[in-house]
Amino acid sequence: MDNKINKAIADETRFKLFERIGKGEICACELPKFVGTSQPAVSQHLKVLFQADLVKMRKNGVKRLYSISKKGKMVLADISRW
């Protein structure tokens, strides 16, 4: 794994978000209650995951829906073998 990916998933909250998004597409609005933090904090974590190309985002009206990227799937598969 490259350094950008390692930094992205090294944070416990980002890793929880990454694992949850890996289970299926989810609205960003649902993630704060999942990790117990504020929407702005979740947005910052999602930005890091997005910049590391681990997740992808699509808009549906005013909602932002996050799903796992192709690279993210490979990273999750690698992690599951640990």
C-alpha positions as CSV (number, residue, x, y, z in Angstrom):
1,M,0.0,0.0,0.0
2,D,1.2,3.5,-0.7
3,N,1.8,6.1,1.9
4,K,-1.4,8.1,1.1
5,I,-3.6,5.1,1.7
6,N,-1.8,4.2,4.9
7,K,-2.3,7.7,6.2
8,A,-6.0,7.7,5.1
9,I,-6.8,4.5,7.0
10,A,-4.5,5.0,10.0
11,D,-7.1,7.2,11.7
12,E,-9.6,5.1,13.7
13,T,-12.6,7.1,12.7
14,R,-11.6,7.1,9.0
15,F,-11.1,3.4,9.1
16,K,-14.6,2.9,10.6
17,L,-16.1,5.1,7.8
18,F,-14.1,3.2,5.2
19,E,-15.3,-0.2,6.5
20,R,-18.9,1.0,6.6
21,I,-18.8,2.5,3.1
22,G,-17.3,-0.8,2.0
23,K,-20.5,-2.6,3.0
24,G,-22.6,-0.6,0.6
25,E,-23.4,2.9,-0.7
26,I,-24.5,5.3,2.1
27,C,-25.5,9.0,2.3
28,A,-22.9,11.2,4.0
29,C,-25.8,12.5,6.2
30,E,-26.0,9.0,7.9
31,L,-22.4,8.7,8.8
32,P,-22.1,11.1,11.8
33,K,-24.4,9.0,13.9
34,F,-22.4,5.9,12.8
35,V,-19.1,7.2,14.1
36,G,-20.5,9.5,16.8
37,T,-19.0,12.8,15.5
38,S,-20.1,16.0,13.8
39,Q,-21.0,16.3,10.1
40,P,-18.1,18.7,9.5
41,A,-15.6,16.2,11.0
42,V,-17.1,13.4,8.9
43,S,-16.8,15.6,5.8
44,Q,-13.1,16.1,6.5
45,H,-12.5,12.4,7.0
46,L,-14.4,11.6,3.7
47,K,-12.3,14.2,1.9
48,V,-9.1,12.3,3.0
49,L,-10.6,8.9,1.9
50,F,-11.7,10.4,-1.4
51,Q,-8.3,12.0,-2.1
52,A,-6.6,8.6,-1.4
53,D,-9.0,7.2,-4.1
54,L,-10.5,4.7,-1.5
55,V,-14.1,6.0,-1.9
56,K,-16.1,7.6,-4.6
57,M,-19.0,10.0,-4.4
58,R,-22.1,10.7,-6.5
59,K,-24.7,13.3,-6.0
60,N,-28.4,12.5,-5.9
61,G,-30.3,15.8,-5.5
62,V,-28.8,17.5,-2.4
63,K,-27.5,14.2,-1.0
64,R,-23.9,12.9,-1.4
65,L,-23.7,9.2,-1.7
66,Y,-20.5,7.4,-0.9
67,S,-19.4,4.0,-2.1
68,I,-16.2,2.1,-2.2
69,S,-13.8,2.6,-5.2
70,K,-12.1,-0.1,-7.2
71,K,-8.8,0.7,-5.3
72,G,-10.8,0.7,-2.0
73,K,-12.1,-2.8,-2.7
74,M,-8.5,-4.0,-3.2
75,V,-7.4,-2.4,0.0
76,L,-10.3,-3.9,1.9
77,A,-9.4,-7.3,0.4
78,D,-5.8,-6.9,1.5
79,I,-6.9,-5.9,5.0
80,S,-9.2,-8.9,5.4
81,R,-6.2,-11.2,4.8
82,W,-4.2,-9.6,7.7
